[in-house]
Amino acid sequence: MADAPGERAIAGITASDGLVAGPLVADRPAPAADRVAGTARREGEVLRGALERAAGELADLAGRGDALAAEILEFQVALIEDDDLVGPILSAVAAGEPADAAWRFALDREIAEYQAGGDEYMAARASDLADLRDRVLRAIHGGDADGPAAGGAGGILVADDLSPSRFLELDWRRLVGVALRTGSRNGHAAILARARGVPMVVGLGGAAVLPDGAPAILDAEAGRLVLYPGVEAEARLRDGRTRRAALALEADGVLERPAVTADGEPVAVLVNVDDPGLLDTLPVARCDGVGLTRTEFLFEGGALPDEERQLAAYRRILAWAGGRPVTIRTLDAGGDKPIRGVTDDGESNPFLGVRGVRLSFTRPALFRAQLRALARAAAHGPLKVMVPMVTVPSEVERVRALLAEVIAGLSADGVAHAVPELGMMVEVPAAALTAGDFDVDFYSIGSNDLVQYATACARDNPALIALSDPANPAVLELIGRTVEAARRRGVEVSLCGDMASEPTMVPLLLERGLRTLSVAPAQIGRVKLAIAAWRRGAAA
């Protein structure tokens, strides 16, 4: 009998925290290339049918998920409906090219351009294109739409990368974690994994040999995958699980208690809301209000919500909050959040393009409708309006003037309303450095983009993970300056990006004077524990 392989640890990067064990399960292979083509007319019908099926699958996945999932899948849906992409492929098929060959050739060329264009955002979206390519090819070949990865229950999925739609297809009752050779801790699959509590390690290396069926431990605390674990590794797994269970129990015990530091300083812990549906399962007593409502959920499927639909959504959140403050961000489209019918395609660098408030100014009717709905909702509770991607004070002045016009119109029409507080997201370094110059009622630091712009690292580029560090002294300096500006002006300042939801980051934020954090609902308990352990003057 051959000797069993020895233990081998492969270093990666934690994308979603956790500690699990199980056999490795290889994800499904790409669709086969062999197929007998029909007539040009028949091939055109096959391709159109495959595109329709792919669109239906994506719509089904979006419907089964939440607003976050729908928003992420919007990119692929928009591609299927893009005549500039699909039109030439249909023309090639009409000229005699087999449907699968024409589709594969065109998508491979697009993927190569995304990867080689020198733009980090476009390169990161190449995996979405590859997923769409394979989805349509499976439909052309008549393969299963969304069969789960092979293998028994309790396995660790292994893949080169994982697209968001593929993540949503998989049955996470049968799989316990994800190990990716490439991937990104800031990519869409990682965001979905964190939202659903699926442990994930990325960046294991393209040359990593990960045998299907091999026993393994996925240590998504230390960011590594241990193959053929030995006795000591198994013991560490048991100890880690015991420790995590105790931590989870401790976190559950503080969920509905006020957050207070070891010195007795109160800290407000608010929640981020991606989808109002999550409020149905979240007791309001666990938080001090809503620090960020992402209104992009209203634009699922490219629908442009009217004023009444927006009003109903905002009132629902206010009713749940029961008198606690609710901060609602105006539409933050663009960058990695395209919305059909709102954003423009073809920007050379979307992260540095027309996004956030810049985009809202180009869609005045849409912006006015949102401001009207927000002012009307403010009559039903303490609503605060937050403007994203602000760079210079004149942008705030322009929004304030638009809000005043909207309120004057509501008054003239005899429509119930109130004047909400108007604040800004601080996510552009220029705004952080000059925060005191902005006439706002509050600041909310968006750490995700602040880190991205301060370090010049696209947040979804796996090659830049080490540089895209929220603890970079420059990032902390920008946060500290914003907090000091708020103190001098006598207004509130909070932080609503991923840093607030990461317990290891909490001491750094408290050290810089933050006393209001807005976090992911699943992290409330652990963040409160981190707050309770912090003492002023202690090393952060």
LUMKEVEX-340255 format. One record per residue (C-alpha): y negated, z negated, x negated. Coordinates in steps of 0.2 Angstrom, whole numbers, plus 2048, in hexadecimal, padded with zeros to 3 digits. Layout:
N
YZX ...
END
This chain:
540
800800800 7EF8047FA 7E37F67F6 7D57F3803 7C47F97FD 7B97EB7F5 7A97E57FD 79A7F07FC 7887EC801 77C7FA804 7697F5805 75E7FC812 74F7F681D 74F7EC82C 7497F583B 74F7EA849 7557D8845 7667D2848 7777CD840 7877D6846 7987DB840 7A47E9845 7AC7FA840 7A180883B 7A0816849 79A827844 78E82F850 793840858 79284F84D 78685D84F 78C86B85C 798878855 790889850 79F894856 79C89C867 79F8AD86F 78F8B4875 78C8BE885 7808CC88A 76E8CA887 76B8C6899 7798B989A 7738B188A 7618AF891 7698A68A0 77389B895 76489688B 75989389A 7678898A2 76987E892 75787B891 7578758A4 76686A8A0 75E862891 74E85F89B 7588578A9 76184C89C 751846895 74A8438A6 7598388AA 75882F89A 74682B89D 74A8258AF 75881A8A9 74C81289C 73B80A89D 72981189B 72B80F888 73B81A888 732827894 723828888 72E82B879 738839881 728842887 72784B876 738853879 73485888B 724860886 72D86A879 739871886 72A876891 72087E882 71F891885 719893873 72A88C86D 73689287A 72E8A387E 7328AC86D 7448A586E 7478AC87F 7408BD878 74C8BC86A 75A8B9876 7548C8881 7558D3871 7678CF86F 7678BE865 7758B286B 76D8A3874 773896868 76F89F858 75D8A385E 75A891863 76288A853 758896848 747892851 74A87F851 75087E83F 74088783A 73587B844 73E86C83D 73B87382B 72987582F 727864836 73085D826 72686781A 715867821 70E859817 70A84F827 71483F829 71383E83C 71A85083D 72884C831 72D83D83A 72E84784B 73B853842 749848848 74384A85A 74485D858 75585C850 75B85285F 75485E86B 75C86C861 76D864862 76B85F874 76787187A 77587886E 78286C877 77C873887 77F885882 79088087B 79587788B 797866881 795855888 78385088C 78383E887 794838882 793828878 798827866 7AB827863 7B481685F 7B8806868 7AC7F986E 7A27EE862 79F7FB855 7907FE849 78981084C 78681A83C 77B82983B 76F832830 76182F83C 76082B84F 75483385B 74D829869 756834876 76783186D 76381F86C 76181E87F 771828882 77C81C879 78580D882 77F7FE879 78B7F3883 7987FB877 78E7FC867 7877ED85E 77B7F5851 775804848 776809835 76B818830 76B821820 759826823 74F821832 73F816832 73B805838 72C80B841 73581A849 73881C85B 74A81785A 746807851 73980385E 74680586C 7527FB862 7467EC860 7427ED873 7547EC877 75A7E086A 7657EC861 7677E884E 7627F7843 7617FA830 75A80A82A 757813819 769810813 768820809 76D83280C 77B830800 783820807 79582280B 79881981C 7AA81C821 7AE81D833 7B880E839 7B4803829 7B17F182D 79F7EC82A 7927DF82C 7807E5831 7747D882A 7647DE832 75C7CE82C 75E7D281A 75E7E581D 76F7EA817 7807F081C 78F7E7815 79F7F2815 7B17EA814 7A97D9814 7B37CB80A 7B57B980E 7A47B3808 79B7C1812 7A57BC822 7A07AA81F 78E7AF81D 78F7B982D 7967A9836 78879E82F 77B7AB834 7817AC845 78179A847 76F799840 7697A784C 77179F85B 76878E857 758797854 75A7A0865 75D79086E 74E788865 74379786A 74979687C 74478487C 732788879 730797884 72678F891 71D782886 70B785880 70A78C86E 70377F862 70277E84F 70976F845 6F7769844 6F576A857 6EB779858 6EE783868 6F2796866 6F27A2875 7027AC876 7007BB881 70C7CA885 70C7DC882 7107E6891 7177F888F 71E7F98A1 71A7EE8B0 72C7EE8B4 7307E18A7 7257D48B0 7337D38BD 73D7C98B0 7307C08A6 72A7AF8AD 7177AF8AB 71879D8A5 71E7A3894 70E7AA88F 6FB7A8891 6F87B9898 6F97CC893 6F17D1883 6F57E3884 6FA7EE892 6FE80088C 6F980B89B 70381A894 71181589F 70781C8AE 70882E8A6 71B82F8A6 7218418A7 7108488A5 7098418B6 6F783E8B7 6F582E8C1 6E782D8CD 6DB81E8D0 6E68168DD 6F68178D4 6ED80F8C5 6E58028CF 6F67FD8D7 6FE7FB8C5 6F07F18BF 6EF7E58CE 7027E28CC 7007DC8BA 6F17D18BF 6FB7C98CE 7097C58C2 6FD7BD8B6 6F77B18C3 6E67AF8BC 6EA7B08AA 6E07BE8A1 6E77CF8A1 6E17DC894 6E47EE898 6E17FC88B 6DA80C890 6E581B88D 6EB81C87B 6F282D87B 6F483886B 6FB83585A 70D83185D 70A830870 708842877 70684388A 708854892 6F885A89B 6ED84D891 6F084F87E 6ED85F875 6FC86786A 6FA86E859 6EF861850 6F286283E 6F284F83C 6F484684D 6F2835846 6E1839840 6DD84484F 6D6843861 6DF834867 6DB824870 6C9823876 6C583386D 6D183C879 6CA832888 6B9839885 6C084B886 6C8847897 6B983F8A0 6C08418B1 6D08388AC 6C682B8A3 6BA8278B1 6C98258BD 6D18198B2 6C180F8B0 6BE80F8C3 6D08088C5 6CD7FB8B8 6BD7F58BF 6C57F48D1 6D37EA8CA 6C87DE8C2 6C37D88D3 6D47D18D4 6D57C78C4 6CF7C48B2 6D27D68AC 6CB7DC89B 6CA7EE896 6CE7F2884 6CA80387C 6D580A86E 6D281485E 6C080E85D 6B781384D 6A481184F 69980785A 692816863 6A481886B 6A3807873 69180A879 69781B881 6A681288A 69A804890 68E811897 69D81A8A0 6A38098A7 6918058AD 6918168B6 6A28138BE 69D8028C4 68C8098CB 6968168D5 6A28088DC 6947FE8E1 68C80D8EA 69C8118F3 69E7FE8F8 6AF7FD8EF 6B47EC8E9 6B47EA8D6 6AF7DF8C8 6A87E18B6 6B67DF8AA 6B47D9898 6B37E888C 6BC7E787B 6C37F186E 6D37F3864 6CF7F1851 6DC7FD849 6D080883F 6CB80182E 6B9807830 6B87FC840 6C07ED838 6B47EE82A 6A57EF836 6AC7E5845 69C7DB847 6927EA84B 69B7EE85B 6957E886C 6A57E2873 6AB7D387D 6BB7D1873 6C57D9865 6D87DC864 6DF7E1854 6EC7EF855 6F67EB845 7017FA846 6F4807844 6E97FC839 6F87FB82C 6FA80E82E 6E881282A 6E580581D 6F580A813 6F481C816 70681C81C 70C82382C 714815836 72382083A 727828829 736820821 731825810 72281A810 72A80A817 727800807 715804807 712802819 7117EF818 7087E4825 7067D6818 6FC7E280C 6ED7D8806 6E27E680C 6E97E581E 6E77D281E 6D57D4817 6D17DF826 6D87D3832 6CF7C582B 6BE7CE82B 6C17D283E 6C57C0842 6B57BA838 6AA7C7842 6B17C1852 6AD7AF84D 69B7B3848 6987BD859 6A17AF863 6AE7BA86B 6C17BA86C 6CC7C3860 6DF7C6862 6EC7D0859 6F87DB864 7027E5858 7137E3851 70D7D6844 70B7C9852 71D7CB858 7247C8846 7267B5843 7257B8830 7137BF833 70D7B183E 7087A5830 6FE7B3828 6F57B7838 6F17A483B 6EB7A282A 6DE7AF82D 6D77A683C 6E07AF84A 6E47A4859 6E97B1866 6F87BC864 6FF7C8870 7127CB86D 7217D4874 7297CA882 7397C8879 7317C086A 7277B2873 7337A486F 7347A885C 7217AB85B 71E79A863 72A792856 72179A848 71179484E 718782850 71D78283E 70C787837 70077B830 6EE77F82A 6ED780818 6FF783815 70579280B 7067A1816 
END
